């Protein structure tokens, strides 16, 4: 239902462009008045879906890190900032 509402909003916002295109009676203006709102809607929807996927992954990563800290497990190696882990340097020097 939410997508249907968005499609209706995209089409309703372009009604004046469609009427102008019909009045101009050229194929290019009619095509652009009908196709452009659809293209913009599809691009906006694609950005929305990609953003939701990214935010969901970040939330899952944050939850995993929180669970890891609650159970007192060592942090993941990728979470360790660079230039830390002096125990490796000490072993190498000895």
DSSP file (Angstrom, degrees, kcal/mol; ACC not computed):
  #  RESIDUE AA STRUCTURE BP1 BP2  ACC     N-H-->O    O-->H-N    N-H-->O    O-->H-N    TCO  KAPPA ALPHA  PHI   PSI    X-CA   Y-CA   Z-CA
    1    1 A X     >        0   0    0      0, 0.0     4,-2.1     0, 0.0     5,-0.2   0.000 360.0 360.0 360.0 -36.7    0.0    0.0    0.0
    2    2 A X  H  >  +     0   0    0      1,-0.2     4,-1.9     2,-0.2     5,-0.1   0.908 360.0  47.2 -64.6 -41.6    2.9    2.3    0.8
    3    3 A X  H  > S+     0   0    0      2,-0.2     4,-2.5     1,-0.2    -1,-0.2   0.892 109.7  53.5 -66.2 -39.9    4.4    1.9   -2.7
    4    4 A X  H  > S+     0   0    0      1,-0.2     4,-2.4     2,-0.2    -1,-0.2   0.901 108.0  50.6 -61.7 -40.4    1.0    2.4   -4.3
    5    5 A X  H  X S+     0   0    0     -4,-2.1     4,-2.3     2,-0.2    -1,-0.2   0.903 110.2  49.8 -63.8 -40.8    0.6    5.7   -2.5
    6    6 A X  H  X S+     0   0    0     -4,-1.9     4,-2.3     2,-0.2    -2,-0.2   0.896 109.8  50.6 -65.6 -39.8    4.1    6.8   -3.6
    7    7 A X  H  X S+     0   0    0     -4,-2.5     4,-2.4     2,-0.2     5,-0.2   0.927 110.4  49.8 -63.6 -43.6    3.3    5.9   -7.2
    8    8 A X  H  X S+     0   0    0     -4,-2.4     4,-3.1     1,-0.2     5,-0.2   0.908 110.0  50.6 -61.4 -41.3    0.1    7.9   -7.0
    9    9 A X  H  X S+     0   0    0     -4,-2.3     4,-2.0     2,-0.2    -1,-0.2   0.903 110.3  50.2 -63.1 -40.0    1.9   10.9   -5.6
   10   10 A X  H  X S+     0   0    0     -4,-2.3     4,-0.6     2,-0.2    -2,-0.2   0.914 115.3  42.7 -64.6 -41.8    4.5   10.7   -8.4
   11   11 A X  H >< S+     0   0    0     -4,-2.4     3,-0.8     1,-0.2    -2,-0.2   0.905 113.1  51.4 -72.5 -40.5    1.8   10.6  -11.0
   12   12 A X  H >< S+     0   0    0     -4,-3.1     3,-1.2     1,-0.3     4,-0.3   0.858 105.7  55.9 -65.9 -33.1   -0.4   13.3   -9.4
   13   13 A X  H 3< S+     0   0    0     -4,-2.0    -1,-0.3     1,-0.2     3,-0.2   0.720 109.1  48.6 -70.9 -17.7    2.6   15.6   -9.2
   14   14 A X  T <X S+     0   0    0     -3,-0.8     4,-2.2    -4,-0.6    -1,-0.2   0.309  78.5 102.3-103.1   9.6    3.1   15.3  -13.0
   15   15 A X  H <> S+     0   0    0     -3,-1.2     4,-2.6     1,-0.2     5,-0.2   0.913  81.5  50.8 -60.1 -43.7   -0.6   15.8  -14.0
   16   16 A X  H  > S+     0   0    0     -4,-0.3     4,-2.3     1,-0.2    -1,-0.2   0.890 109.9  50.6 -63.4 -37.4    0.1   19.4  -15.1
   17   17 A X  H  > S+     0   0    0     -4,-0.2     4,-2.3     2,-0.2    -1,-0.2   0.883 110.0  50.3 -66.4 -37.2    3.1   18.2  -17.2
   18   18 A X  H  X S+     0   0    0     -4,-2.2     4,-2.5     2,-0.2    -2,-0.2   0.928 110.9  48.3 -66.3 -44.9    0.9   15.6  -18.8
   19   19 A X  H  X S+     0   0    0     -4,-2.6     4,-2.2     1,-0.2    -2,-0.2   0.905 112.5  48.9 -62.2 -40.5   -1.8   18.1  -19.7
   20   20 A X  H  X S+     0   0    0     -4,-2.3     4,-2.2    -5,-0.2    -1,-0.2   0.901 111.0  50.4 -64.3 -40.5    0.8   20.5  -21.1
   21   21 A X  H  X>S+     0   0    0     -4,-2.3     4,-1.5     2,-0.2     5,-0.7   0.893 110.3  49.1 -65.7 -39.4    2.3   17.6  -23.2
   22   22 A X  H  <5S+     0   0    0     -4,-2.5    -1,-0.2     1,-0.2    -2,-0.2   0.893 111.7  49.7 -66.3 -39.0   -1.1   16.7  -24.5
   23   23 A X  H  <5S+     0   0    0     -4,-2.2    -2,-0.2     1,-0.2    -1,-0.2   0.870 109.5  50.9 -66.8 -37.0   -1.8   20.3  -25.4
   24   24 A X  H  <5S-     0   0    0     -4,-2.2    -1,-0.2    -5,-0.1    -2,-0.2   0.780  94.5-151.8 -72.3 -26.4    1.6   20.6  -27.2
   25   25 A X  T  <5 +     0   0    0     -4,-1.5     2,-0.4     1,-0.2    -3,-0.1   0.827  45.8 132.3  58.8  37.6    0.8   17.4  -29.2
   26   26 A X     >< -     0   0    0     -5,-0.7     4,-1.9     1,-0.1    -1,-0.2  -0.943  59.4-134.5-116.3 144.8    4.4   16.3  -29.7
   27   27 A X  H  > S+     0   0    0     -2,-0.4     4,-2.8     1,-0.2     5,-0.2   0.892 102.8  55.1 -62.3 -41.3    5.5   12.8  -29.0
   28   28 A X  H  > S+     0   0    0      1,-0.2     4,-2.6     2,-0.2    -1,-0.2   0.904 108.8  46.3 -63.0 -42.6    8.6   13.8  -27.1
   29   29 A X  H  > S+     0   0    0      2,-0.2     4,-1.9     1,-0.2    -1,-0.2   0.890 114.2  47.9 -69.7 -37.5    6.7   16.0  -24.6
   30   30 A X  H  X S+     0   0    0     -4,-1.9     4,-1.4    -9,-0.3     5,-0.2   0.933 113.6  48.1 -66.3 -44.3    4.1   13.3  -24.0
   31   31 A X  H  X S+     0   0    0     -4,-2.8     4,-3.3     1,-0.2     5,-0.4   0.922 113.3  46.8 -61.9 -44.9    6.7   10.6  -23.6
   32   32 A X  H  X S+     0   0    0     -4,-2.6     4,-1.5     1,-0.2     5,-0.4   0.850 109.6  54.1 -68.3 -32.6    8.8   12.7  -21.2
   33   33 A X  H  < S+     0   0    0     -4,-1.9     4,-0.3    -5,-0.2    -1,-0.2   0.795 119.5  33.4 -71.4 -26.5    5.7   13.7  -19.1
   34   34 A X  H  X S+     0   0    0     -4,-1.4     4,-0.8    -3,-0.2    -2,-0.2   0.847 124.1  40.9 -94.2 -40.6    4.8   10.0  -18.7
   35   35 A X  H  X S+     0   0    0     -4,-3.3     4,-2.6    -5,-0.2     5,-0.2   0.894 105.3  61.1 -79.8 -41.5    8.2    8.4  -18.5
   36   36 A X  H  X S+     0   0    0     -4,-1.5     4,-2.8    -5,-0.4     5,-0.2   0.898 103.4  49.0 -59.5 -44.6   10.2   10.8  -16.4
   37   37 A X  H  > S+     0   0    0     -5,-0.4     4,-2.3    -4,-0.3    -1,-0.2   0.902 113.0  49.5 -60.9 -36.7    8.0   10.5  -13.3
   38   38 A X  H  X S+     0   0    0     -4,-0.8     4,-2.5     2,-0.2    -2,-0.2   0.917 111.8  47.8 -66.3 -42.4    8.2    6.7  -13.5
   39   39 A X  H  X S+     0   0    0     -4,-2.6     4,-2.6     2,-0.2     5,-0.2   0.925 112.6  48.7 -64.1 -44.6   12.0    6.9  -13.9
   40   40 A X  H  X S+     0   0    0     -4,-2.8     4,-2.5     1,-0.2    -1,-0.2   0.889 111.3  50.2 -64.1 -38.1   12.3    9.3  -10.9
   41   41 A X  H  X S+     0   0    0     -4,-2.3     4,-2.5    -5,-0.2    -1,-0.2   0.935 111.3  48.4 -64.0 -44.9   10.1    7.1   -8.8
   42   42 A X  H  X S+     0   0    0     -4,-2.5     4,-2.3     2,-0.2    -2,-0.2   0.906 112.7  48.0 -63.6 -41.9   12.2    4.0   -9.7
   43   43 A X  H  X S+     0   0    0     -4,-2.6     4,-2.3     2,-0.2    -1,-0.2   0.925 112.7  48.4 -64.3 -44.0   15.4    5.8   -8.9
   44   44 A X  H  X S+     0   0    0     -4,-2.5     4,-2.2     1,-0.2    -2,-0.2   0.894 111.9  49.6 -62.7 -39.6   14.1    7.0   -5.6
   45   45 A X  H  X S+     0   0    0     -4,-2.5     4,-2.6     2,-0.2    -1,-0.2   0.893 109.5  51.8 -67.0 -39.4   12.8    3.6   -4.7
   46   46 A X  H  X S+     0   0    0     -4,-2.3     4,-2.4     2,-0.2    -2,-0.2   0.912 110.9  47.4 -63.7 -42.3   16.2    2.0   -5.5
   47   47 A X  H  X S+     0   0    0     -4,-2.3     4,-2.4     2,-0.2    -1,-0.2   0.908 111.8  51.7 -63.8 -41.3   18.0    4.5   -3.3
   48   48 A X  H  X S+     0   0    0     -4,-2.2     4,-2.2     2,-0.2    -2,-0.2   0.922 111.4  46.0 -61.2 -46.0   15.5    3.8   -0.5
   49   49 A X  H  X S+     0   0    0     -4,-2.6     4,-2.3     2,-0.2    -2,-0.2   0.919 112.7  49.9 -65.6 -43.7   16.0    0.1   -0.7
   50   50 A X  H  X S+     0   0    0     -4,-2.4     4,-2.4     1,-0.2    -1,-0.2   0.902 111.2  49.7 -62.1 -40.5   19.8    0.4   -0.8
   51   51 A X  H  X S+     0   0    0     -4,-2.4     4,-2.6     2,-0.2    -1,-0.2   0.898 110.0  50.4 -65.7 -40.1   19.7    2.7    2.2
   52   52 A X  H  X S+     0   0    0     -4,-2.2     4,-2.3     2,-0.2    -2,-0.2   0.905 110.8  49.3 -64.4 -40.6   17.5    0.3    4.2
   53   53 A X  H  X S+     0   0    0     -4,-2.3     4,-2.2     2,-0.2    -2,-0.2   0.930 112.8  47.7 -63.1 -45.1   19.8   -2.6    3.4
   54   54 A X  H  X S+     0   0    0     -4,-2.4     4,-2.2     1,-0.2    -2,-0.2   0.929 113.4  46.8 -62.2 -46.2   22.8   -0.6    4.5
   55   55 A X  H  X S+     0   0    0     -4,-2.6     4,-2.3     1,-0.2    -1,-0.2   0.871 110.8  52.5 -66.4 -35.9   21.2    0.5    7.7
   56   56 A X  H  X S+     0   0    0     -4,-2.3     4,-2.3     2,-0.2    -1,-0.2   0.909 110.0  48.7 -65.6 -41.4   19.9   -3.0    8.5
   57   57 A X  H  X S+     0   0    0     -4,-2.2     4,-2.5     2,-0.2    -2,-0.2   0.904 111.2  49.8 -64.7 -40.7   23.5   -4.4    8.1
   58   58 A X  H  X S+     0   0    0     -4,-2.2     4,-2.6     2,-0.2    -2,-0.2   0.905 110.7  50.0 -64.0 -40.2   24.9   -1.7   10.3
   59   59 A X  H  X S+     0   0    0     -4,-2.3     4,-2.5     2,-0.2    -2,-0.2   0.906 111.1  48.7 -64.7 -41.0   22.3   -2.4   13.0
   60   60 A X  H  X S+     0   0    0     -4,-2.3     4,-2.3     2,-0.2    -2,-0.2   0.900 111.9  49.1 -65.2 -40.0   23.1   -6.1   12.8
   61   61 A X  H  X S+     0   0    0     -4,-2.5     4,-2.3     2,-0.2    -2,-0.2   0.914 111.9  48.7 -64.4 -42.3   26.8   -5.4   13.1
   62   62 A X  H  X S+     0   0    0     -4,-2.6     4,-2.3     1,-0.2    -2,-0.2   0.903 111.4  49.6 -64.0 -41.6   26.2   -3.1   16.1
   63   63 A X  H  X S+     0   0    0     -4,-2.5     4,-2.5     2,-0.2    -1,-0.2   0.893 110.3  50.8 -64.2 -39.7   24.0   -5.7   17.8
   64   64 A X  H  X S+     0   0    0     -4,-2.3     4,-2.2     2,-0.2    -2,-0.2   0.911 111.2  47.9 -65.3 -41.8   26.7   -8.4   17.3
   65   65 A X  H  X S+     0   0    0     -4,-2.3     4,-2.2     2,-0.2    -1,-0.2   0.888 111.4  51.2 -64.8 -38.5   29.4   -6.1   18.8
   66   66 A X  H  X S+     0   0    0     -4,-2.3     4,-2.0     2,-0.2    -2,-0.2   0.918 111.1  47.1 -65.6 -42.7   27.1   -5.4   21.7
   67   67 A X  H  X S+     0   0    0     -4,-2.5     4,-1.6     1,-0.2    -1,-0.2   0.884 110.7  53.6 -64.1 -37.1   26.4   -9.1   22.3
   68   68 A X  H  <>S+     0   0    0     -4,-2.2     5,-2.3     1,-0.2    -2,-0.2   0.896 110.3  45.7 -65.1 -40.5   30.2   -9.7   22.1
   69   69 A X  H ><5S+     0   0    0     -4,-2.2     3,-0.8     1,-0.2    -1,-0.2   0.834 109.5  55.6 -73.0 -31.3   31.0   -7.1   24.7
   70   70 A X  H 3<5S+     0   0    0     -4,-2.0    -1,-0.2     1,-0.2    -2,-0.2   0.839 110.5  44.8 -68.9 -30.8   28.2   -8.4   27.0
   71   71 A X  T 3<5S-     0   0    0     -4,-1.6    -1,-0.2    -5,-0.1    -2,-0.2   0.360 112.7-120.6 -93.9   6.2   29.7  -11.9   26.9
   72   72 A X  T < 5 +     0   0    0     -3,-0.8     2,-0.2     1,-0.2    -3,-0.2   0.810  56.9 155.6  60.2  34.6   33.3  -10.5   27.4
   73   73 A X      < -     0   0    0     -5,-2.3    -1,-0.2    -6,-0.2     3,-0.1  -0.590  51.9 -96.5 -83.4 153.5   34.6  -12.0   24.2
   74   74 A X        -     0   0    0     -2,-0.2    -1,-0.1     1,-0.1     3,-0.1  -0.381  48.7 -98.7 -67.2 150.8   37.6  -10.3   22.6
   75   75 A X        -     0   0    0      1,-0.1    -1,-0.1     2,-0.1     5,-0.1  -0.234  44.5 -90.6 -67.2 159.1   36.8   -7.8   19.9
   76   76 A X    >>  -     0   0    0      1,-0.1     3,-1.1    -3,-0.1     4,-0.5  -0.347  34.7-117.4 -64.4 150.6   37.0   -8.8   16.3
   77   77 A X  G >4 S+     0   0    0      1,-0.3     3,-1.1     2,-0.2    -1,-0.1   0.851 114.9  57.1 -60.4 -34.1   40.4   -8.2   14.7
   78   78 A X  G 34 S+     0   0    0      1,-0.2    -1,-0.3     3,-0.0    -2,-0.0   0.724 101.1  58.2 -70.7 -18.8   38.9   -5.7   12.2
   79   79 A X  G <4 S+     0   0    0     -3,-1.1     2,-0.4     2,-0.1    -1,-0.2   0.596  83.7  99.1 -84.5 -10.7   37.6   -3.7   15.1
   80   80 A X  S << S-     0   0    0     -3,-1.1     3,-0.1    -4,-0.5     4,-0.1  -0.649  79.0-124.0 -78.6 125.3   41.1   -3.2   16.5
   81   81 A X    >   -     0   0    0     -2,-0.4     3,-0.8     1,-0.1    -2,-0.1  -0.286  35.3 -92.4 -65.1 154.0   42.5    0.2   15.6
   82   82 A X  T 3  S+     0   0    0      1,-0.2    -1,-0.1     3,-0.0     3,-0.1  -0.212 106.9  34.0 -63.7 159.8   45.8    0.2   13.7
   83   83 A X  T 3  S+     0   0    0      1,-0.3     2,-0.3    -3,-0.1    -1,-0.2   0.694  95.6 108.0  65.6  22.8   49.1    0.5   15.6
   84   84 A X    <   +     0   0    0     -3,-0.8    -1,-0.3     1,-0.1    -4,-0.0  -0.815  36.8  75.3-118.3 167.7   47.8   -1.4   18.5
   85   85 A X    >>  +     0   0    0     -2,-0.3     3,-1.8    -3,-0.1     4,-0.7   0.832  49.5 176.1  95.4  46.8   48.7   -4.9   19.5
   86   86 A X  H 3>  +     0   0    0      1,-0.3     4,-2.5     2,-0.2     5,-0.2   0.662  67.2  78.6 -60.0 -17.4   52.1   -4.1   21.0
   87   87 A X  H 3> S+     0   0    0      1,-0.2     4,-1.7     2,-0.2    -1,-0.3   0.832  91.5  52.8 -63.8 -29.3   52.5   -7.7   22.0
   88   88 A X  H <> S+     0   0    0     -3,-1.8     4,-1.7     2,-0.2    -1,-0.2   0.893 109.8  47.5 -71.0 -39.0   53.5   -8.5   18.4
   89   89 A X  H  X S+     0   0    0     -4,-0.7     4,-2.0     2,-0.2    -2,-0.2   0.895 110.0  52.6 -68.2 -39.4   56.1   -5.8   18.4
   90   90 A X  H  X S+     0   0    0     -4,-2.5     4,-1.5     1,-0.2    -1,-0.2   0.900 109.9  48.2 -64.5 -40.8   57.6   -6.9   21.7
   91   91 A X  H  < S+     0   0    0     -4,-1.7    -1,-0.2     1,-0.2    -2,-0.2   0.878 110.8  51.6 -65.3 -37.9   57.9  -10.5   20.5
   92   92 A X  H  < S+     0   0    0     -4,-1.7    -2,-0.2     1,-0.2    -1,-0.2   0.874 110.5  47.7 -68.4 -37.5   59.6   -9.4   17.3
   93   93 A X  H  <        0   0    0     -4,-2.0    -1,-0.2     1,-0.2    -2,-0.2   0.796 360.0 360.0 -74.5 -28.6   62.2   -7.2   19.1
   94   94 A X     <        0   0    0     -4,-1.5    -1,-0.2    -5,-0.2    -2,-0.2   0.477 360.0 360.0 -77.2 360.0   63.1   -9.9   21.6
